[in-house]
Amino acid sequence: QVQLVESGGGLVQAGDSLRLSCAASERSLFMYTKAWFRQAPGKEREFVAAISRNGGSTDYADSVNGRFTISGDNAKNTVYLQMNSLKPEATARYYCAATSTRSAYYTSRPSESYDYWGQGTQVTVSS
């Protein structure tokens, strides 16, 4: 059972940057595909970014591509989401997710692909 704990959220202004962290209890997090999702009030949870088990493949939602970067530090069992040039529409609760996979380059967008979820961290971007 993998436990994920997100941190780094907060209140920022449009144009600012934030880095979210997701710390895992599982020491073999490198065996998992990791992703970030977000959910705004009244909206469905949506895919933001994913990184493959070996870090060699990443995928981003069109809305964040070029501004957000997902990365992982296997030594620290932590996944990061660097968010630059934040816009008010980025306001949401951000969730870290993970799923075990044998494929080193596997990433996935559907939330159903992921078995483990954190509790989320709130990001609020003011205009």
C-alpha positions as CSV (number, residue, x, y, z in Angstrom):
1,Q,0.0,0.0,0.0
2,V,1.5,3.3,-1.1
3,Q,0.7,6.4,0.9
4,L,1.1,9.7,-0.9
5,V,1.3,13.1,0.8
6,E,1.1,16.3,-1.1
7,S,2.5,19.7,0.0
8,G,3.4,23.1,-1.4
9,G,0.1,24.5,-2.2
10,G,-0.9,28.0,-1.3
11,L,-2.3,31.4,-2.4
12,V,-0.4,33.1,-5.1
13,Q,-1.0,35.8,-7.7
14,A,-1.4,35.3,-11.4
15,G,2.0,34.9,-13.0
16,D,3.7,33.5,-9.9
17,S,5.2,30.1,-9.5
18,L,4.7,27.2,-7.1
19,R,6.3,23.8,-6.7
20,L,4.1,21.0,-5.4
21,S,5.7,18.0,-3.8
22,C,4.3,14.5,-3.3
23,A,6.1,12.3,-0.8
24,A,5.6,8.6,-0.9
25,S,5.8,6.0,1.9
26,E,6.9,3.4,-0.7
27,R,10.7,3.2,-1.1
28,S,10.3,1.7,-4.5
29,L,8.4,4.7,-5.9
30,F,10.6,4.4,-8.9
31,M,8.6,1.3,-9.9
32,Y,5.5,3.4,-10.3
33,T,4.1,5.7,-12.9
34,K,3.2,9.0,-11.2
35,A,0.8,11.7,-12.1
36,W,-0.8,15.0,-10.9
37,F,-4.5,15.7,-11.3
38,R,-6.6,18.7,-10.2
39,Q,-10.1,19.3,-9.3
40,A,-11.8,22.7,-9.2
41,P,-15.0,23.4,-7.3
42,G,-18.0,22.1,-9.3
43,K,-15.8,20.4,-11.9
44,E,-14.5,16.9,-12.6
45,R,-11.0,15.8,-11.7
46,E,-8.7,16.4,-14.6
47,F,-5.3,15.2,-15.7
48,V,-2.4,17.6,-15.4
49,A,0.8,15.7,-15.9
50,A,2.3,12.2,-15.7
51,I,5.8,10.8,-15.6
52,S,6.8,7.3,-16.4
53,R,8.5,4.9,-14.0
54,N,12.0,5.6,-15.3
55,G,11.4,9.3,-15.9
56,G,12.0,8.9,-19.6
57,S,8.5,9.8,-20.6
58,T,6.3,12.6,-19.6
59,D,2.8,13.8,-20.6
60,Y,1.0,17.1,-20.0
61,A,-2.4,18.4,-20.5
62,D,-2.6,21.0,-23.2
63,S,-3.6,23.6,-20.8
64,V,-0.4,23.4,-18.8
65,N,2.1,22.3,-21.4
66,G,5.1,24.5,-21.5
67,R,4.4,26.0,-18.1
68,F,4.3,23.0,-15.8
69,T,7.0,20.4,-15.3
70,I,6.7,17.1,-13.6
71,S,9.8,15.4,-12.2
72,G,10.8,12.8,-9.7
73,D,13.5,12.2,-7.2
74,N,13.7,8.5,-6.6
75,A,16.2,8.9,-3.8
76,K,13.7,11.0,-1.9
77,N,10.7,9.0,-3.0
78,T,9.2,12.3,-4.1
79,V,7.4,13.6,-7.2
80,Y,7.3,17.3,-8.0
81,L,5.1,19.6,-10.1
82,Q,6.8,22.9,-10.9
83,M,4.1,25.4,-11.9
84,N,5.1,28.6,-13.6
85,S,3.1,31.5,-15.0
86,L,0.1,30.5,-13.0
87,K,-3.3,31.6,-14.2
88,P,-6.5,32.0,-12.1
89,E,-8.0,29.0,-13.9
90,A,-5.3,26.8,-12.3
91,T,-7.1,27.3,-8.9
92,A,-8.0,23.8,-7.8
93,R,-7.1,21.0,-5.4
94,Y,-4.1,19.2,-6.7
95,Y,-3.7,15.4,-6.2
96,C,-0.8,13.1,-6.6
97,A,-1.5,9.6,-8.0
98,A,0.6,6.5,-8.6
99,T,0.2,3.1,-10.2
100,S,2.6,0.2,-10.4
101,T,3.6,-0.9,-13.9
102,R,6.1,-3.2,-15.6
103,S,6.5,-0.8,-18.5
104,A,9.3,1.7,-17.9
105,Y,7.9,4.3,-20.3
106,Y,4.2,4.0,-19.4
107,T,2.1,7.1,-18.7
108,S,-1.7,7.4,-18.6
109,R,-4.2,10.2,-18.5
110,P,-7.4,8.5,-17.2
111,S,-7.7,8.7,-13.4
112,E,-8.9,5.1,-13.4
113,S,-5.4,4.0,-14.3
114,Y,-4.1,5.0,-10.9
115,D,-4.4,3.0,-7.8
116,Y,-3.0,5.3,-5.1
117,W,-4.0,8.8,-4.3
118,G,-3.0,11.5,-1.9
119,Q,-5.4,13.8,-0.1
120,G,-4.5,16.8,-2.2
121,T,-3.1,20.3,-1.7
122,Q,-5.0,23.5,-2.5
123,V,-3.7,25.9,-5.0
124,T,-5.4,29.3,-5.3
125,V,-4.3,31.8,-8.0
126,S,-5.7,35.3,-7.6
127,S,-6.0,37.7,-10.6
